[in-house]
Amino acid sequence: AEENNREQKEINEPVVWSIDDSLHKIKEWPSTAAGYGHLGFFLSFVLLYIIIVTMQMDIENQWRVGRALQAQFNSGDRELSEVFTQAQFWEYLYNEDGEGMLDIMFADSWYNGDPYVTADQGYILEYDKVVGGVLIVQERGAKETDACQALRGPTAYDQFYADCFTERRLTVNGTNKDPDIGGMFNYSETDGGYSAFFGVAAGSEKNLEIAAKLKKARWTDKLTRALEIKFALYNGNLNVFSFVSMMFTFDQSGIFLNSNHLTSQSIVMEPYRGSKDTIRLVMEVIFMIIVSHQICNFFHNNWDALHKDGIKGVLKLWTIVDGGNLALLAIFVCLRVLVLWMIYHNPISVPTNEYQSILERIAGIQNIQKVGTFINIILSLCRLMQYYQFQERLDVLNKTFQAAFVDLYHFVIMFGVIFGGFGVMAHFLFGLTLREYSSIGRSLGTLWEMMHGNFDYDILDEVSPFMAPVFFIIFQFFVFQVLLNVLLAILIDAYTKATDNPTAESVFAELGMGVLKVVHRVKRTGINNKSLTEALVRLQKKGMDRATTEQILRSMPIQPRIPEAVNHWPDLREAPKADPLELFEQEMGDNLQKESFILDLDAVLQENAYLRRRLVADNTVLPPLKSVPL
């Protein structure tokens, strides 16, 4: 009774529907349903891609290893950002206190002084074992007598400062070698410079001796442009190899740039050995099949468009976005195949006393994959805008940008001029002291962060106590208060235009939601879109342009539903004198079929009883019911 009262209350709601819009939405519903299907498929495809990349990269384990390395080699007294000079580099590498990087990596005793046994050597933080050893590569420039004039032109100071050193990193084999360190380093075309290797098997004493001799012979000098420390680790708990790189870039001003950094990249050399890996392999195969299918469809559709409309048929925004996304996905698949090929054709045999360059090459490919994944996700988000076009509410963002395009175009010009001017001013005011403003590019980047609330005003005030507050107040007013609010006003106005649809006078005009609502209310009667269309057309012929829910329901040709199984009983109609129970036993051979039929029949009887009550409540003449011979 409560259910009937609720349904009766819904039927009697005074909601008015637009007949024309309703018919239009019913007609469009197949394409709308297809749009939802395409959108759901693409979202599932993107989700599959993200899951695969997440499982392949295993960012969490990479972070755990990277955090341990940062704590060991880039914290406390071993801050990489505090290494400015070559003397400080050698102090960082090894020192008499035994706190240098090589001292830690090739330690020969425990913290309590007990000596290591062979199995304990080569570990960092007790769990990460060094693979092979440590490779230090030096990239060098060149001294040129005429370089000064080439760099700055002839000046009156050429005799005072005759020799200049090129900034570019040369790969020319040749440097001064002290006889005491002969053979301890060599030039490597692969490494791009002069390399010195410190092997784990050589032991702590031997490696520190090599480092001392290199330092004594001034292995680094004015020609040094960059130094890179590279090594690989293996963590058996996580079953991952890690390639680690520490880069020191030497500037022509005489110090290392404070962009010294430590990076690590984990590599799984046994990618498919567990059940989780097998699941990933299946997903990767499915992903490759889908990408191949999409690429084939893309070329097929654009080949037809090219023949039909020429080059204009393919030079469209969505076509370019789709093509770029599919191209990057194909590159991602190819790089993954290349990594697997390199892994299986270059297995690492441990223990080893050689630098494993295969890990460095794989790490480089994975870094390319990371960048590609970043761009791919952006393009995928853009492609989602294309799949939103079938639905008015989902397409509101596209319409907003379309409505705001002209205003945004002029705003970008205005914003670029004002923001660029502030960038130049900040460069002049603070660039002499602060690296963040030392170039116009860095100044613009720093101001972009300031615009979003990330700034340190105290540093600016220390550099220029008088001009810092003036600059800061003017910048915050014009950029943060004025320009950003102008941008917000443009977008709000465009959004209002995008959502201001004069035809959407009711909920019925939104994706056929009203149609679905009516169908939901009478779904037990067996009414479909065809019946609903007939009812709306009948009302339209009466000259009505709008109708209430009650009027629509009254206009529908309602018939009770008959169990599907009854249609398969021709004998009941052809032999009315036969015993119904006997025929029932013949048609329904087992108890499962009987039970299913009885349940279906019971549901139909309840629905037909509801129909009778509803028709009586609506004062509708009851149509003749189709007899069911039972």
C-alpha positions as CSV (number, residue, x, y, z in Angstrom):
1,A,0.0,0.0,0.0
2,E,2.8,2.4,0.8
3,E,4.5,1.6,-2.5
4,N,1.3,2.2,-4.4
5,N,0.7,5.5,-2.5
6,R,4.3,6.7,-3.3
7,E,3.9,5.8,-7.0
8,Q,0.5,7.5,-7.1
9,K,2.0,10.6,-5.6
10,E,4.8,10.7,-8.1
11,I,2.3,10.2,-11.0
12,N,0.2,13.2,-9.7
13,E,3.2,15.5,-9.4
14,P,2.4,18.8,-11.3
15,V,5.5,18.6,-13.5
16,V,5.1,20.0,-17.1
17,W,7.1,18.5,-19.9
18,S,8.0,20.0,-23.3
19,I,6.5,17.6,-25.9
20,D,8.8,18.8,-28.7
21,D,11.9,18.5,-26.6
22,S,10.8,15.2,-25.3
23,L,10.4,13.7,-28.8
24,H,13.7,15.2,-29.8
25,K,15.4,13.6,-26.8
26,I,13.8,10.2,-27.4
27,K,15.0,10.3,-31.0
28,E,18.5,11.2,-29.9
29,W,18.7,8.7,-27.1
30,P,20.4,5.9,-29.2
31,S,23.2,8.3,-30.1
32,T,23.3,9.5,-26.5
33,A,23.6,5.9,-25.2
34,A,26.3,5.3,-27.7
35,G,28.1,8.4,-26.4
36,Y,28.0,7.0,-22.9
37,G,29.3,3.7,-24.2
38,H,32.3,5.4,-25.9
39,L,33.0,7.6,-22.9
40,G,32.9,4.6,-20.5
41,F,35.2,2.6,-22.8
42,F,37.7,5.4,-23.0
43,L,37.7,5.9,-19.3
44,S,38.3,2.2,-18.8
45,F,41.1,2.3,-21.3
46,V,42.8,5.3,-19.6
47,L,42.3,3.6,-16.2
48,L,44.0,0.4,-17.6
49,Y,46.9,2.5,-18.9
50,I,47.3,4.2,-15.5
51,I,47.2,0.8,-13.7
52,I,49.8,-0.7,-16.0
53,V,52.2,2.3,-15.6
54,T,51.7,2.3,-11.9
55,M,52.6,-1.4,-11.6
56,Q,55.6,-1.0,-14.0
57,M,57.2,2.0,-12.3
58,D,56.4,0.9,-8.7
59,I,56.9,4.5,-7.5
60,E,56.5,3.6,-3.8
61,N,59.5,1.2,-3.7
62,Q,61.5,3.7,-5.8
63,W,60.7,6.4,-3.2
64,R,61.7,4.1,-0.3
65,V,65.1,3.4,-1.9
66,G,65.5,7.1,-2.9
67,R,64.7,8.3,0.6
68,A,67.3,6.0,2.1
69,L,70.0,7.3,-0.4
70,Q,69.0,10.9,0.3
71,A,69.4,10.3,4.0
72,Q,72.8,8.7,3.5
73,F,74.4,11.0,0.8
74,N,72.5,14.2,0.8
75,S,71.8,15.2,4.4
76,G,73.7,16.5,7.5
77,D,77.3,17.2,6.7
78,R,77.0,15.7,3.2
79,E,74.5,18.2,1.7
80,L,75.1,18.2,-2.1
81,S,73.8,21.7,-2.3
82,E,76.8,22.8,-0.1
83,V,79.4,21.5,-2.6
84,F,80.5,24.6,-4.5
85,T,84.3,24.2,-5.2
86,Q,86.5,21.3,-6.4
87,A,88.1,21.2,-3.0
88,Q,84.7,20.6,-1.4
89,F,84.0,17.9,-4.0
90,W,87.1,16.0,-3.0
91,E,86.2,16.5,0.7
92,Y,82.7,15.1,-0.1
93,L,84.2,12.1,-1.9
94,Y,86.5,11.1,0.9
95,N,88.2,12.6,4.0
96,E,90.4,11.8,6.9
97,D,87.4,11.5,9.3
98,G,86.0,8.6,7.3
99,E,82.8,10.4,6.6
100,G,83.2,10.8,2.8
101,M,81.0,9.0,0.2
102,L,83.6,6.4,-0.7
103,D,84.4,5.9,3.0
104,I,80.8,4.9,3.6
105,M,80.3,2.8,0.4
106,F,83.5,0.8,1.0
107,A,83.5,0.6,4.8
108,D,85.3,-2.3,6.2
109,S,83.9,-2.5,9.8
110,W,80.7,-2.2,11.8
111,Y,79.8,0.8,13.8
112,N,81.3,-0.9,16.9
113,G,84.6,-1.5,15.1
114,D,84.1,-5.2,14.4
115,P,85.6,-6.0,10.9
116,Y,83.3,-7.0,8.1
117,V,83.4,-10.5,6.7
118,T,83.4,-10.9,3.0
119,A,79.6,-11.3,2.9
120,D,79.0,-8.0,4.7
121,Q,81.1,-5.8,2.3
122,G,79.6,-3.5,-0.2
123,Y,76.3,-2.7,1.6
124,I,74.7,0.7,2.1
125,L,72.4,1.0,5.1
126,E,72.7,-2.7,5.6
127,Y,70.2,-3.7,2.9
128,D,71.3,-2.1,-0.5
129,K,74.2,-4.0,-2.0
130,V,76.5,-2.2,-4.4
131,V,76.7,-3.9,-7.8
132,G,80.2,-3.9,-9.2
133,G,81.4,-0.6,-7.9
134,V,81.3,3.2,-8.3
135,L,82.1,5.0,-11.5
136,I,83.1,8.7,-11.6
137,V,82.9,10.4,-15.0
138,Q,84.5,13.8,-15.7
139,E,83.3,15.9,-18.6
140,R,85.9,18.4,-19.7
141,G,86.1,21.5,-21.8
142,A,89.1,23.0,-23.6
143,K,91.6,25.8,-23.1
144,E,91.8,28.1,-26.2
145,T,94.0,31.1,-26.5
146,D,91.7,32.7,-29.0
147,A,88.6,31.7,-27.1
148,C,88.4,34.9,-25.1
149,Q,88.2,37.0,-28.3
150,A,85.7,34.6,-29.7
151,L,83.6,34.8,-26.5
152,R,83.7,38.6,-25.8
153,G,85.6,40.1,-28.7
154,P,89.0,41.8,-28.5
155,T,89.4,44.0,-25.4
156,A,92.1,45.9,-23.7
157,Y,92.5,43.1,-21.2
158,D,93.5,40.3,-23.5
159,Q,97.1,40.3,-22.2
160,F,95.9,40.3,-18.6
161,Y,93.5,37.3,-19.2
162,A,94.8,35.6,-22.3
163,D,93.3,32.1,-21.9
164,C,89.6,31.3,-21.7
165,F,87.9,27.9,-21.2
166,T,85.0,26.8,-23.2
167,E,81.8,26.0,-21.5
168,R,80.8,23.2,-23.9
169,R,81.7,19.7,-22.8
170,L,84.2,18.2,-25.2
171,T,84.7,14.5,-25.9
172,V,88.3,14.8,-27.1
173,N,90.6,12.1,-25.8
174,G,93.5,13.7,-24.1
175,T,94.5,15.1,-20.8
176,N,97.5,15.4,-18.5
177,K,98.3,12.2,-16.8
178,D,100.6,11.9,-13.8
179,P,102.8,8.7,-14.0
180,D,101.5,7.8,-10.5
181,I,97.9,7.5,-11.7
182,G,98.5,6.0,-15.1
183,G,95.8,3.5,-15.9
184,M,93.6,4.6,-13.0
185,F,91.2,6.4,-15.4
186,N,90.5,6.4,-19.1
187,Y,88.4,8.1,-21.7
188,S,85.1,6.4,-22.5
189,E,83.0,7.4,-25.5
190,T,80.1,5.7,-24.0
191,D,80.3,7.6,-20.7
192,G,81.1,10.8,-22.5
193,G,84.2,11.7,-20.6
194,Y,87.1,10.4,-18.5
195,S,86.0,7.7,-16.0
196,A,87.6,6.3,-12.9
197,F,86.2,3.0,-11.5
198,F,86.2,2.0,-7.8
199,G,85.4,-1.7,-7.6
200,V,83.9,-3.4,-4.5
201,A,86.3,-6.3,-4.9
202,A,89.3,-3.9,-4.7
203,G,88.5,-3.2,-1.1
204,S,88.3,0.0,1.0
205,E,92.0,0.6,1.2
206,K,92.7,0.3,-2.5
207,N,89.8,2.5,-3.5
208,L,90.7,5.2,-1.1
209,E,94.3,5.1,-2.3
210,I,93.1,5.6,-5.9
211,A,91.0,8.6,-4.8
212,A,94.0,10.1,-3.0
213,K,96.3,9.8,-6.0
214,L,93.7,11.3,-8.3
215,K,93.3,14.2,-5.9
216,K,97.1,14.7,-5.6
217,A,97.5,14.7,-9.4
218,R,94.8,17.3,-9.7
219,W,92.5,15.1,-11.8
220,T,90.0,18.0,-11.7
221,D,91.1,21.4,-12.9
222,K,90.0,24.4,-14.9
223,L,88.9,22.2,-17.8
224,T,86.5,20.3,-15.6
225,R,82.9,21.1,-16.6
226,A,80.9,18.4,-14.8
227,L,81.5,15.4,-12.5
228,E,79.0,12.5,-12.3
229,I,79.1,9.8,-9.7
230,K,77.2,6.6,-10.8
231,F,76.6,3.3,-9.2
232,A,74.0,0.6,-9.0
233,L,72.4,-1.1,-6.0
234,Y,70.4,-4.3,-5.4
235,N,67.8,-4.7,-2.7
236,G,66.8,-8.3,-2.2
237,N,63.9,-7.4,0.1
238,L,62.2,-5.4,-2.7
239,N,63.8,-7.4,-5.6
240,V,64.8,-4.3,-7.4
241,F,68.0,-2.9,-8.9
242,S,68.5,0.9,-8.5
243,F,70.6,3.1,-10.7
244,V,72.0,6.1,-8.8
245,S,73.5,9.3,-10.2
246,M,75.0,12.3,-8.5
247,M,75.7,15.2,-10.8
248,F,78.0,18.2,-10.1
249,T,78.0,20.9,-12.8
250,F,80.9,23.3,-12.7
251,D,80.3,26.9,-13.8
252,Q,82.7,29.2,-15.6
253,S,82.4,31.6,-12.6
254,G,84.5,29.1,-10.6
255,I,82.0,27.1,-8.5
256,F,79.7,24.2,-8.9
257,L,76.2,25.3,-9.5
258,N,73.9,24.6,-6.6
259,S,71.8,22.4,-8.8
260,N,73.8,19.4,-7.7
261,H,71.4,16.6,-7.2
262,L,71.0,12.9,-6.5
263,T,68.6,10.8,-8.6
264,S,67.7,7.2,-8.5
265,Q,65.7,4.9,-10.8
266,S,64.6,1.4,-9.9
267,I,64.7,-1.5,-12.4
268,V,63.2,-4.9,-12.1
269,M,65.4,-7.4,-13.9
270,E,62.8,-10.2,-13.4
271,P,59.6,-8.5,-14.5
272,Y,57.4,-11.6,-14.7
273,R,58.0,-14.0,-11.9
274,G,55.0,-13.7,-9.6
275,S,51.2,-13.9,-9.8
276,K,51.0,-10.1,-9.7
277,D,53.4,-9.8,-12.6
278,T,51.3,-12.3,-14.6
279,I,48.2,-10.1,-14.1
280,R,50.2,-7.1,-15.3
281,L,51.4,-9.1,-18.3
282,V,47.8,-10.0,-19.3
283,M,46.8,-6.3,-18.9
284,E,49.8,-5.2,-21.0
285,V,48.7,-7.6,-23.8
286,I,45.1,-6.3,-23.7
287,F,46.4,-2.8,-23.7
288,M,48.6,-3.4,-26.8
289,I,45.6,-4.9,-28.6
290,I,43.4,-1.9,-27.8
291,V,46.1,0.5,-28.9
292,S,46.7,-1.3,-32.1
293,H,43.0,-1.4,-32.8
294,Q,42.7,2.4,-32.1
295,I,45.6,3.2,-34.4
296,C,44.1,1.2,-37.2
297,N,40.8,2.9,-36.8
298,F,42.5,6.3,-36.7
299,F,44.3,5.8,-39.9
300,H,41.3,4.3,-41.6
301,N,39.0,7.2,-40.6
302,N,41.5,9.9,-41.5
303,W,42.4,8.2,-44.8
304,D,38.8,8.4,-45.8
305,A,38.6,12.1,-44.6
306,L,41.8,12.9,-46.5
307,H,40.3,11.5,-49.8
308,K,37.0,13.2,-49.1
309,D,38.0,16.7,-47.9
310,G,41.7,16.9,-48.6
311,I,44.2,18.0,-46.1
312,K,41.6,20.2,-44.3
313,G,39.7,17.0,-43.4
314,V,42.5,15.8,-41.1
315,L,43.9,19.1,-39.8
316,K,41.4,19.4,-37.0
317,L,42.0,20.0,-33.3
318,W,40.6,16.7,-32.1
319,T,42.3,14.8,-34.9
320,I,45.7,16.3,-33.9
321,V,45.0,15.5,-30.2
322,D,44.0,11.9,-31.0
323,G,47.0,11.4,-33.2
324,G,49.4,12.8,-30.6
325,N,47.9,10.6,-27.9
326,L,48.0,7.4,-30.0
327,A,51.5,8.2,-31.2
328,L,52.8,8.5,-27.6
329,L,50.9,5.4,-26.6
330,A,52.6,3.5,-29.4
331,I,56.0,4.9,-28.3
332,F,55.2,3.8,-24.8
333,V,54.5,0.2,-25.9
334,C,57.7,0.2,-28.1
335,L,59.8,1.4,-25.2
336,R,58.4,-1.2,-22.9
337,V,59.2,-3.9,-25.5
338,L,62.7,-2.5,-25.9
339,V,63.2,-2.6,-22.1
340,L,62.1,-6.2,-21.9
341,W,64.4,-7.1,-24.8
342,M,67.3,-5.4,-23.1
343,I,66.5,-7.2,-19.8
344,Y,66.4,-10.7,-21.3
345,H,69.4,-10.2,-23.6
346,N,71.6,-8.5,-21.0
347,P,71.2,-10.4,-17.7
348,I,73.3,-9.3,-14.8
349,S,75.6,-11.9,-13.4
350,V,76.5,-11.3,-9.8
351,P,78.8,-10.9,-8.1
352,T,80.6,-8.7,-10.6
353,N,83.5,-6.3,-10.5
354,E,82.3,-4.2,-13.5
355,Y,80.1,-1.2,-13.9
356,Q,76.7,-2.4,-15.2
357,S,75.9,0.1,-17.9
358,I,72.8,-1.8,-18.9
359,L,71.1,-0.5,-15.8
360,E,71.9,3.1,-16.7
361,R,70.5,2.6,-20.2
362,I,67.3,1.1,-18.9
363,A,67.0,3.8,-16.4
364,G,67.3,6.4,-19.2
365,I,64.5,4.7,-21.1
366,Q,62.3,4.6,-18.1
367,N,62.8,8.3,-17.5
368,I,61.7,8.9,-21.1
369,Q,58.6,6.8,-20.3
370,K,57.8,9.0,-17.3
371,V,57.8,12.1,-19.4
372,G,55.8,10.4,-22.1
373,T,53.3,9.2,-19.5
374,F,52.9,12.8,-18.2
375,I,52.2,14.1,-21.7
376,N,49.9,11.1,-22.4
377,I,47.7,11.8,-19.4
378,I,47.4,15.4,-20.3
379,L,46.3,14.4,-23.9
380,S,43.9,11.8,-22.5
381,L,42.3,14.5,-20.3
382,C,41.9,16.6,-23.5
383,R,40.4,13.7,-25.4
384,L,37.8,13.3,-22.6
385,M,36.5,16.7,-23.7
386,Q,35.8,15.3,-27.1
387,Y,33.8,12.4,-25.6
388,Y,31.7,14.9,-23.6
389,Q,30.3,16.5,-26.7
390,F,27.3,14.2,-26.9
391,Q,25.8,15.5,-23.6
392,E,25.0,19.1,-22.9
393,R,25.9,19.1,-19.2
394,L,29.2,17.3,-19.7
395,D,30.0,19.5,-22.7
396,V,29.7,22.7,-20.6
397,L,33.5,23.0,-20.2
398,N,34.0,22.9,-24.0
399,K,31.3,25.5,-24.5
400,T,32.8,27.7,-21.8
401,F,36.2,27.8,-23.5
402,Q,34.6,28.3,-26.9
403,A,32.6,31.3,-25.5
404,A,35.6,32.7,-23.8
405,F,38.2,32.1,-26.6
406,V,38.2,35.7,-27.9
407,D,38.4,37.3,-24.5
408,L,41.0,34.7,-23.3
409,Y,43.1,35.4,-26.3
410,H,43.3,39.1,-25.6
411,F,43.7,38.5,-21.9
412,V,46.7,36.3,-22.5
413,I,48.4,39.1,-24.5
414,M,47.6,41.6,-21.8
415,F,48.8,39.2,-19.0
416,G,52.0,38.3,-20.8
417,V,53.0,41.9,-21.3
418,I,52.3,42.9,-17.6
419,F,53.7,39.7,-16.1
420,G,56.8,39.9,-18.4
421,G,57.4,43.4,-17.3
422,F,57.4,42.4,-13.6
423,G,59.7,39.6,-14.4
424,V,62.3,42.0,-15.9
425,M,61.9,44.3,-13.0
426,A,62.5,41.5,-10.5
427,H,65.5,40.4,-12.5
428,F,67.1,43.8,-12.2
429,L,66.2,44.3,-8.6
430,F,67.2,40.9,-7.1
431,G,69.1,39.0,-9.8
432,L,72.5,40.1,-8.5
433,T,72.0,38.4,-5.2
434,L,69.4,35.7,-5.6
435,R,69.7,32.8,-8.0
436,E,65.9,32.6,-8.4
437,Y,66.1,36.0,-10.2
438,S,69.5,35.6,-11.9
439,S,68.0,35.2,-15.3
440,I,64.8,36.4,-16.8
441,G,63.5,32.9,-17.2
442,R,64.2,32.1,-13.6
443,S,62.6,35.4,-12.5
444,L,59.4,34.6,-14.4
445,G,59.3,31.1,-12.9
446,T,59.8,32.5,-9.4
447,L,57.1,35.2,-9.9
448,W,54.7,32.5,-11.2
449,E,55.2,30.7,-7.8
450,M,54.7,34.0,-6.0
451,M,51.4,34.6,-7.8
452,H,50.2,31.3,-6.4
453,G,51.3,32.2,-2.8
454,N,54.7,30.4,-2.7
455,F,57.3,33.1,-1.8
456,D,59.7,34.3,0.9
457,Y,59.3,38.0,1.3
458,D,62.0,38.2,4.0
459,I,64.7,37.3,1.5
460,L,63.6,40.0,-0.9
461,D,63.5,42.5,2.0
462,E,67.1,41.6,2.9
463,V,68.3,42.2,-0.6
464,S,66.5,45.5,-1.2
465,P,64.8,46.9,1.9
466,F,63.5,49.9,0.1
467,M,62.3,48.5,-3.3
468,A,61.1,45.0,-2.1
469,P,57.9,46.3,-0.4
470,V,57.2,48.6,-3.4
471,F,57.6,45.8,-5.9
472,F,55.7,43.3,-3.8
473,I,52.7,45.5,-3.3
474,I,52.4,46.6,-6.9
475,F,52.9,43.0,-8.1
476,Q,50.3,41.6,-5.8
477,F,47.8,44.3,-6.7
478,F,48.0,44.2,-10.5
479,V,48.7,40.5,-11.0
480,F,47.0,38.8,-8.1
481,Q,44.1,41.1,-7.4
482,V,43.3,42.7,-10.8
483,L,44.5,40.2,-13.6
484,L,43.4,37.0,-11.8
485,N,40.0,38.5,-11.1
486,V,39.6,39.7,-14.7
487,L,40.3,36.1,-15.7
488,L,37.7,34.8,-13.3
489,A,35.2,37.3,-14.6
490,I,35.8,36.1,-18.2
491,L,35.3,32.5,-17.3
492,I,32.2,33.1,-15.2
493,D,30.7,35.1,-18.1
494,A,31.5,32.4,-20.6
495,Y,30.1,29.7,-18.2
496,T,26.9,31.7,-17.9
497,K,26.6,31.8,-21.7
498,A,27.4,28.1,-22.0
499,T,24.7,27.1,-19.6
500,D,22.1,29.6,-20.7
501,N,20.1,27.3,-23.0
502,P,16.7,28.9,-23.9
503,T,15.3,25.5,-25.1
504,A,16.0,23.8,-21.7
505,E,12.8,24.9,-20.1
506,S,12.4,21.8,-18.1
507,V,14.4,18.8,-16.9
508,F,13.0,17.0,-19.9
509,A,15.4,18.9,-22.1
510,E,18.5,17.5,-20.4
511,L,19.6,14.2,-21.9
512,G,16.0,12.9,-21.9
513,M,16.1,12.7,-18.1
514,G,12.4,13.5,-18.0
515,V,11.8,10.7,-20.4
516,L,13.8,8.3,-18.3
517,K,11.9,9.5,-15.2
518,V,8.5,8.8,-16.8
519,V,9.7,5.4,-18.1
520,H,11.0,4.6,-14.6
521,R,7.6,5.4,-13.1
522,V,5.8,3.1,-15.4
523,K,8.5,0.5,-16.1
524,R,6.4,-2.3,-14.6
525,T,3.8,-1.8,-17.3
526,G,6.2,-2.8,-20.1
527,I,6.1,0.7,-21.6
528,N,9.1,1.4,-24.0
529,N,10.2,4.5,-26.0
530,K,7.9,3.5,-28.8
531,S,4.9,3.6,-26.6
532,L,6.1,6.9,-25.0
533,T,6.6,8.4,-28.5
534,E,3.1,7.4,-29.5
535,A,1.6,9.0,-26.5
536,L,3.6,12.3,-27.1
537,V,2.6,12.3,-30.8
538,R,-1.0,11.8,-29.8
539,L,-0.9,14.8,-27.5
540,Q,1.0,16.8,-30.1
541,K,-1.8,16.2,-32.6
542,K,-4.2,17.6,-30.2
543,G,-2.3,20.9,-30.4
544,M,-0.6,20.6,-27.1
545,D,3.1,21.7,-26.8
546,R,3.4,20.7,-23.1
547,A,1.9,18.0,-21.0
548,T,1.9,16.8,-17.4
549,T,3.1,13.4,-16.3
550,E,-0.6,12.4,-15.7
551,Q,-1.6,13.4,-19.3
552,I,1.4,11.5,-20.8
553,L,0.5,8.3,-18.8
554,R,-3.2,8.6,-19.7
555,S,-2.3,8.7,-23.4
556,M,-0.2,5.5,-23.4
557,P,-1.6,2.3,-24.8
558,I,-1.1,0.1,-21.7
559,Q,-1.3,-3.7,-22.0
560,P,-0.6,-6.2,-19.3
561,R,2.5,-8.3,-19.6
562,I,2.1,-12.1,-20.2
563,P,4.7,-14.6,-19.1
564,E,7.2,-15.4,-21.8
565,A,6.8,-19.1,-21.2
566,V,3.1,-18.9,-22.1
567,N,4.0,-18.0,-25.7
568,H,5.7,-21.4,-26.0
569,W,2.5,-23.3,-25.2
570,P,0.6,-23.7,-28.5
571,D,-1.1,-26.9,-27.3
572,L,-3.0,-25.0,-24.6
573,R,-4.7,-22.9,-27.3
574,E,-5.1,-25.6,-29.9
575,A,-6.5,-28.2,-27.4
576,P,-8.6,-26.3,-24.9
577,K,-10.2,-29.6,-23.7
578,A,-6.9,-31.1,-22.6
579,D,-6.0,-31.3,-19.0
580,P,-4.0,-28.1,-18.2
581,L,-2.1,-29.8,-15.4
582,E,-1.1,-32.7,-17.7
583,L,0.1,-30.2,-20.3
584,F,1.9,-28.2,-17.7
585,E,3.8,-31.4,-16.5
586,Q,4.7,-32.2,-20.2
587,E,6.0,-28.7,-20.9
588,M,7.8,-28.2,-17.6
589,G,10.0,-31.2,-17.4
590,D,11.9,-30.5,-14.2
591,N,11.2,-28.7,-10.9
592,L,13.6,-25.8,-11.7
593,Q,11.6,-24.9,-14.8
594,K,8.3,-25.1,-12.8
595,E,9.7,-22.9,-10.1
596,S,11.0,-20.4,-12.5
597,F,7.6,-20.2,-14.4
598,I,5.6,-20.0,-11.2
599,L,7.8,-17.1,-9.9
600,D,7.5,-15.3,-13.2
601,L,3.7,-15.8,-13.3
602,D,3.4,-14.5,-9.8
603,A,5.3,-11.3,-10.7
604,V,3.1,-10.8,-13.8
605,L,-0.1,-11.2,-11.8
606,Q,1.1,-8.6,-9.3
607,E,2.0,-6.2,-12.1
608,N,-1.3,-6.6,-13.8
609,A,-3.1,-6.1,-10.4
610,Y,-1.1,-2.9,-10.0
611,L,-2.2,-1.8,-13.6
612,R,-5.9,-2.4,-12.7
613,R,-5.5,-0.2,-9.6
614,R,-3.6,2.5,-11.5
615,L,-6.1,2.6,-14.4
616,V,-9.0,2.9,-12.0
617,A,-7.2,5.6,-10.1
618,D,-6.7,7.5,-13.4
619,N,-10.4,7.0,-14.4
620,T,-9.1,5.2,-17.6
621,V,-11.3,2.7,-19.3
622,L,-9.8,-0.7,-18.8
623,P,-8.9,-2.3,-22.2
624,P,-9.8,-5.9,-22.8
625,L,-7.2,-8.3,-21.3
626,K,-5.6,-11.0,-23.4
627,S,-6.9,-14.3,-22.0
628,V,-4.4,-16.7,-20.5
629,P,-5.6,-20.3,-20.6
630,L,-4.5,-21.8,-17.3
